[in-house]
Amino acid sequence: MEHIEAKKILIVTQEFPPRVGGAGVVGYQNARALASLGHEVTVVSLGNKADYQGQPFKIIVARRFSKVWIFALYFILKCIKLNSVDTIILNDIGASLVFALFFNNKNILAKTLIYLHGGEPSVVLQKPNFLYRVVGFRQKYLSLLHNSKALIAVSNYMRDYLIRAIPGSIDLTKFQVVYAGVDSNIFNYSPMDLHQQLGIPQDHDILLSVSRIVKEKGYDMQLKLFSQIVSVNPKFHWLIIGDGPYLAELQKLVKDKNLNNNVTFLGKIRREELPKYYSSSNLLWLLSRAESFGLVFTEAQMCGLPVLALKISGVVEAVVPGITGFLVDDASESITYILNREYYKLSPDKIFLYSRTFDVRNTIKGLALLL
């Protein structure tokens, strides 16, 4: 990559691995990628410093107190000379809350980039929780957006959605798209024998789902469809990775439908271990009802795994139908694709090639231009 003038960059984020979520992953990968370009990167977050030994960036962590985390981040940031930082990146809503309340100086905000991951209109503007209402976060947040240097959306779909959803006349040139990149040094083809390790019959195809286990990810729909699939052909196994509030109910439904022999729950797995599962499955199957982009789809494709998803929102930018996977207008259409094993017709080489579009070494160039 071409030489870029080194800058002092501060990334502020409430969420950060190993507390994994989409926003936290984006912040972590951006920190690593920007540091690899020679920038001096400091991350301020919540967590345990021991989790971040050996990283190419500096990290300052506050202990995660559920009720007073805002002040924990505030006291750390107050000790940092923000005027000496070249660029500030607010990685999630939590970071934006802290800055909206305590660091709303226009000179500071003029060098601040704000990531918008998709939930902001609902969480902040339309249905704010009790805390947000008490502190008057809505108006302060809008002021933050207006005075920032740039607003970063993780897909073109999300950019257009946010432009429509955020009230007021924000300069449209502030809205920039920077895709959530995936580190190909971590996510690459690295198979293992899942059949032997998990006791799955060798002649069963493995359908993989990876996400937080919530209804919004489509698990209730998928279970109904999977039941129909195995009633026609039982040689399919559904492997589910993740944790969340819907997990217990989903496990009970699987048991009630007598599908325990065809469904395996692996719970939460370290992100660095995911490539083994992507590389050893036959299809990533996730029927999310809404996705700002769908990082899991790009992770799978980095490992050569085709995907099957609903044709919605930002997912259409992550998947190329007939090349890297399949997009369906109706969830029930996935039954035919799976029973016919259409995914065998896709070329792993073409999947690998397209996935490089989302290699963090490429996506970081868009962010670097905004520093």
C-alpha positions as CSV (number, residue, x, y, z in Angstrom):
1,M,0.0,0.0,0.0
2,E,1.2,3.5,-0.8
3,H,2.9,5.5,1.9
4,I,0.5,7.5,4.2
5,E,1.6,10.2,6.5
6,A,1.6,8.9,10.0
7,K,-1.1,10.4,12.3
8,K,-2.1,10.1,15.9
9,I,-5.5,8.4,16.0
10,L,-7.8,7.8,18.9
11,I,-10.5,5.2,18.6
12,V,-13.2,5.3,21.3
13,T,-15.5,2.4,21.6
14,Q,-17.8,0.9,24.3
15,E,-17.7,-2.5,22.6
16,F,-14.4,-4.3,21.8
17,P,-13.3,-7.9,21.5
18,P,-13.3,-10.3,23.3
19,R,-16.8,-8.9,23.9
20,V,-17.7,-9.6,20.3
21,G,-20.3,-7.8,18.3
22,G,-20.3,-6.2,14.9
23,A,-19.3,-2.8,16.0
24,G,-16.5,-4.1,18.3
25,V,-15.1,-6.2,15.5
26,V,-15.0,-3.2,13.1
27,G,-13.2,-1.2,15.8
28,Y,-10.7,-3.9,16.5
29,Q,-9.9,-4.5,12.8
30,N,-9.6,-0.8,12.0
31,A,-7.2,-0.4,15.0
32,R,-4.9,-3.2,13.7
33,A,-5.1,-2.1,10.1
34,L,-4.4,1.6,10.8
35,A,-1.5,0.6,13.0
36,S,-0.1,-1.6,10.3
37,L,0.0,1.5,8.1
38,G,2.3,3.2,10.6
39,H,-0.3,5.4,12.4
40,E,0.0,5.8,16.1
41,V,-3.3,4.3,17.3
42,T,-4.7,4.4,20.8
43,V,-7.9,2.7,21.7
44,V,-10.1,3.6,24.7
45,S,-12.6,1.0,25.7
46,L,-14.0,-1.1,28.4
47,G,-12.6,-4.5,29.4
48,N,-9.5,-6.2,30.7
49,K,-6.0,-5.0,29.6
50,A,-4.7,-8.6,29.8
51,D,-6.9,-9.4,26.7
52,Y,-4.9,-7.1,24.5
53,Q,-1.2,-8.1,25.1
54,G,0.9,-8.0,21.9
55,Q,-1.4,-5.8,19.8
56,P,0.1,-3.2,17.4
57,F,-1.9,-0.5,19.0
58,K,-2.0,1.1,22.5
59,I,-5.1,0.4,24.5
60,I,-6.4,2.1,27.7
61,V,-9.3,0.2,29.3
62,A,-11.8,1.0,32.0
63,R,-13.4,-1.6,34.1
64,R,-16.8,-2.6,32.9
65,F,-19.3,-1.3,35.5
66,S,-22.8,-1.8,34.0
67,K,-24.3,1.4,35.4
68,V,-21.4,3.8,35.4
69,W,-19.4,2.9,32.3
70,I,-20.1,6.3,30.8
71,F,-18.1,8.0,33.6
72,A,-15.4,5.3,33.4
73,L,-14.7,6.3,29.8
74,Y,-15.1,10.0,30.6
75,F,-12.4,10.0,33.2
76,I,-10.0,8.2,30.9
77,L,-10.7,10.6,28.0
78,K,-10.4,13.6,30.3
79,C,-6.8,12.7,30.9
80,I,-6.0,12.5,27.2
81,K,-5.0,15.7,25.4
82,L,-7.6,15.5,22.7
83,N,-6.1,18.7,21.0
84,S,-2.9,16.7,20.3
85,V,-4.8,13.9,18.5
86,D,-5.1,14.2,14.7
87,T,-8.2,12.1,14.3
88,I,-10.8,10.8,16.7
89,I,-13.0,7.8,15.7
90,L,-16.2,7.2,17.6
91,N,-16.8,3.5,16.9
92,D,-20.2,2.9,18.4
93,I,-23.2,4.5,20.1
94,G,-21.6,4.3,23.5
95,A,-18.6,6.3,22.4
96,S,-20.9,8.9,20.8
97,L,-22.9,9.1,24.0
98,V,-19.8,10.0,26.0
99,F,-18.7,12.7,23.5
100,A,-22.2,14.1,23.1
101,L,-22.4,14.6,26.9
102,F,-18.9,15.7,27.7
103,F,-16.7,16.5,24.7
104,N,-18.9,18.6,22.4
105,N,-16.2,21.3,21.6
106,K,-16.6,22.1,17.9
107,N,-12.8,22.1,17.4
108,I,-12.7,18.6,18.7
109,L,-15.7,17.4,16.7
110,A,-14.2,18.9,13.5
111,K,-11.6,16.1,13.5
112,T,-14.0,13.4,14.7
113,L,-15.3,10.5,12.5
114,I,-18.5,8.8,13.7
115,Y,-19.3,5.2,12.7
116,L,-23.0,4.5,12.2
117,H,-23.7,0.8,12.3
118,G,-27.5,0.9,11.6
119,G,-29.3,0.9,15.0
120,E,-28.8,4.6,15.7
121,P,-32.1,5.9,14.3
122,S,-34.1,3.5,16.4
123,V,-32.0,3.4,19.5
124,V,-31.3,7.1,19.8
125,L,-33.8,9.0,17.7
126,Q,-37.1,7.0,17.7
127,K,-37.2,4.7,20.8
128,P,-34.5,6.0,23.2
129,N,-34.2,4.1,26.5
130,F,-34.6,5.6,29.9
131,L,-31.0,6.7,30.2
132,Y,-30.9,8.4,26.8
133,R,-34.1,10.2,27.6
134,V,-32.9,11.4,31.0
135,V,-29.7,12.9,29.7
136,G,-31.3,14.4,26.6
137,F,-29.1,12.3,24.3
138,R,-31.3,12.8,21.2
139,Q,-30.6,16.5,20.7
140,K,-27.0,16.2,21.8
141,Y,-26.5,13.3,19.4
142,L,-27.9,15.3,16.5
143,S,-25.5,18.2,17.4
144,L,-22.6,15.7,17.4
145,L,-23.5,14.5,13.9
146,H,-23.8,18.0,12.5
147,N,-20.5,19.1,13.9
148,S,-18.4,16.0,13.1
149,K,-15.9,15.7,10.3
150,A,-17.6,12.7,8.7
151,L,-20.3,10.1,9.2
152,I,-19.2,6.6,8.2
153,A,-21.8,4.0,7.1
154,V,-20.8,0.3,6.7
155,S,-22.7,-0.1,3.4
156,N,-24.3,1.9,0.7
157,Y,-27.7,0.6,1.9
158,M,-27.0,1.9,5.4
159,R,-25.8,5.3,4.1
160,D,-29.1,5.8,2.2
161,Y,-31.1,4.6,5.1
162,L,-29.4,7.0,7.6
163,I,-29.8,9.9,5.3
164,R,-33.5,9.3,5.3
165,A,-33.8,8.5,9.0
166,I,-31.7,11.3,10.6
167,P,-33.8,14.5,10.9
168,G,-32.4,17.8,9.9
169,S,-30.3,19.0,7.0
170,I,-26.9,17.4,7.6
171,D,-24.4,18.0,4.8
172,L,-24.8,14.9,2.6
173,T,-21.1,15.0,1.7
174,K,-20.4,14.1,5.3
175,F,-21.8,10.6,4.8
176,Q,-19.1,8.2,3.6
177,V,-19.2,4.5,3.0
178,V,-16.4,2.3,4.4
179,Y,-17.2,-1.4,4.3
180,A,-16.4,-3.5,7.4
181,G,-13.3,-5.3,6.4
182,V,-12.2,-8.8,7.2
183,D,-8.6,-9.7,8.1
184,S,-7.5,-12.3,5.6
185,N,-4.6,-13.3,7.8
186,I,-7.2,-14.7,10.2
187,F,-10.0,-15.6,7.9
188,N,-8.7,-18.0,5.3
189,Y,-9.2,-21.6,4.2
190,S,-8.2,-23.7,7.1
191,P,-10.3,-26.9,7.2
192,M,-10.7,-29.6,9.9
193,D,-12.7,-32.8,10.0
194,L,-15.9,-31.5,11.6
195,H,-17.7,-34.8,10.9
196,Q,-15.2,-36.7,13.0
197,Q,-14.8,-34.1,15.7
198,L,-18.5,-33.6,16.3
199,G,-19.7,-37.1,15.5
200,I,-21.6,-36.1,12.4
201,P,-22.1,-38.8,9.8
202,Q,-19.7,-38.4,6.9
203,D,-22.5,-38.4,4.3
204,H,-24.3,-35.4,6.0
205,D,-23.8,-31.9,4.6
206,I,-23.1,-29.3,7.2
207,L,-25.2,-26.1,7.2
208,L,-23.6,-23.4,9.4
209,S,-25.1,-20.4,11.1
210,V,-23.0,-17.9,13.0
211,S,-24.4,-14.9,14.9
212,R,-26.0,-13.8,18.1
213,I,-28.9,-16.1,18.8
214,V,-31.8,-13.7,18.5
215,K,-35.1,-14.0,16.7
216,E,-34.2,-11.2,14.4
217,K,-31.5,-13.4,12.9
218,G,-34.2,-15.6,11.5
219,Y,-33.6,-18.7,13.6
220,D,-37.3,-19.4,14.1
221,M,-37.9,-19.4,10.4
222,Q,-34.8,-21.5,9.8
223,L,-35.9,-24.2,12.2
224,K,-39.2,-24.6,10.5
225,L,-37.5,-24.9,7.1
226,F,-34.8,-27.2,8.4
227,S,-37.5,-29.5,9.8
228,Q,-39.0,-29.7,6.3
229,I,-35.6,-30.3,4.7
230,V,-34.7,-33.3,6.9
231,S,-38.2,-34.8,6.5
232,V,-37.4,-35.1,2.8
233,N,-33.7,-35.9,3.2
234,P,-32.2,-36.5,6.7
235,K,-28.6,-36.2,5.4
236,F,-28.2,-32.6,6.6
237,H,-26.7,-31.3,9.8
238,W,-27.3,-27.8,11.1
239,L,-24.4,-26.4,13.1
240,I,-25.2,-23.3,15.2
241,I,-22.4,-21.1,16.7
242,G,-23.3,-18.2,19.0
243,D,-25.0,-17.2,22.2
244,G,-28.0,-14.9,23.0
245,P,-31.4,-14.5,24.5
246,Y,-33.2,-16.8,22.1
247,L,-30.8,-19.7,22.5
248,A,-32.6,-21.6,25.3
249,E,-35.9,-21.3,23.5
250,L,-34.3,-22.5,20.2
251,Q,-32.7,-25.5,21.9
252,K,-36.1,-26.4,23.4
253,L,-37.8,-26.1,20.0
254,V,-35.1,-28.4,18.4
255,K,-35.7,-31.0,21.1
256,D,-39.5,-30.7,20.7
257,K,-39.2,-31.4,17.0
258,N,-36.9,-34.4,17.6
259,L,-34.1,-32.8,15.7
260,N,-31.3,-33.2,18.2
261,N,-29.5,-35.7,16.0
262,N,-29.4,-33.2,13.2
263,V,-28.6,-30.0,15.1
264,T,-25.6,-29.1,17.1
265,F,-25.2,-26.0,19.3
266,L,-21.6,-25.0,19.9
267,G,-22.2,-21.8,21.8
268,K,-19.9,-18.9,21.7
269,I,-16.6,-19.5,20.0
270,R,-13.5,-17.3,19.8
271,R,-13.5,-15.3,16.6
272,E,-10.0,-16.6,15.7
273,E,-11.4,-20.2,15.7
274,L,-14.3,-19.4,13.3
275,P,-12.3,-20.0,10.1
276,K,-12.0,-23.7,10.9
277,Y,-15.8,-24.0,10.9
278,Y,-16.3,-21.8,7.9
279,S,-13.7,-23.8,6.0
280,S,-15.2,-27.2,6.9
281,S,-18.9,-26.6,6.3
282,N,-20.9,-26.8,3.1
283,L,-23.0,-23.7,3.3
284,L,-23.4,-20.6,5.6
285,W,-27.2,-20.3,6.1
286,L,-28.5,-17.3,7.9
287,L,-31.9,-15.7,7.2
288,S,-31.5,-12.4,9.1
289,R,-34.4,-10.1,8.9
290,A,-32.2,-7.0,8.8
291,E,-28.4,-6.5,8.4
292,S,-26.6,-3.2,7.9
293,F,-24.1,-5.2,5.9
294,G,-23.5,-8.7,7.2
295,L,-19.9,-9.2,8.3
296,V,-20.5,-12.9,8.8
297,F,-21.1,-13.4,5.1
298,T,-17.8,-11.8,4.2
299,E,-16.0,-13.8,6.8
300,A,-17.4,-17.0,5.4
301,Q,-16.5,-16.1,1.8
302,M,-13.0,-15.3,2.9
303,C,-12.8,-19.0,3.8
304,G,-14.3,-20.1,0.5
305,L,-17.8,-20.9,2.0
306,P,-20.8,-20.1,-0.1
307,V,-23.7,-18.4,1.7
308,L,-27.5,-18.4,1.5
309,A,-29.4,-15.3,2.8
310,L,-32.5,-13.2,2.4
311,K,-32.3,-10.6,-0.3
312,I,-32.5,-7.6,2.1
313,S,-30.7,-4.4,3.1
314,G,-26.9,-4.4,3.1
315,V,-26.6,-8.2,2.4
316,V,-27.0,-7.5,-1.3
317,E,-23.7,-5.8,-1.2
318,A,-21.9,-8.7,0.5
319,V,-23.2,-11.6,-1.7
320,V,-23.1,-12.0,-5.5
321,P,-25.9,-14.4,-6.4
322,G,-24.7,-17.4,-8.4
323,I,-21.1,-16.5,-7.7
324,T,-20.5,-16.4,-3.9
325,G,-23.9,-17.7,-2.8
326,F,-27.6,-17.2,-3.1
327,L,-30.1,-14.5,-2.1
328,V,-33.8,-15.4,-1.8
329,D,-36.8,-13.1,-1.7
330,D,-38.7,-15.6,0.5
331,A,-37.2,-17.7,3.2
332,S,-38.9,-20.9,1.9
333,E,-37.0,-20.7,-1.3
334,S,-33.9,-21.8,0.6
335,I,-35.4,-25.3,0.9
336,T,-34.9,-25.9,-2.9
337,Y,-31.3,-24.6,-2.9
338,I,-30.4,-26.8,0.0
339,L,-32.2,-30.0,-1.0
340,N,-30.7,-29.7,-4.5
341,R,-27.3,-28.9,-3.0
342,E,-26.9,-25.9,-5.4
343,Y,-23.9,-24.7,-3.4
344,Y,-21.8,-27.5,-5.0
345,K,-22.1,-25.7,-8.3
346,L,-20.2,-22.6,-7.1
347,S,-16.5,-22.1,-7.6
348,P,-14.4,-21.7,-4.4
349,D,-11.8,-19.8,-6.4
350,K,-14.4,-17.3,-7.5
351,I,-15.7,-17.0,-3.9
352,F,-12.1,-16.4,-2.7
353,L,-11.5,-13.8,-5.5
354,Y,-14.6,-11.8,-4.7
355,S,-14.0,-11.9,-1.0
356,R,-10.8,-9.9,-1.4
357,T,-13.0,-6.9,-2.1
358,F,-13.6,-6.9,1.7
359,D,-10.1,-7.6,2.8
360,V,-9.4,-5.0,5.5
361,R,-6.2,-4.1,3.7
362,N,-8.5,-2.8,0.9
363,T,-11.4,-1.4,2.9
364,I,-9.0,0.5,5.2
365,K,-8.0,2.7,2.3
366,G,-11.4,4.4,2.4
367,L,-11.0,5.1,6.1
368,A,-7.4,6.4,5.6
369,L,-8.6,9.0,3.1
370,L,-10.8,10.6,5.8
371,L,-8.1,10.9,8.5
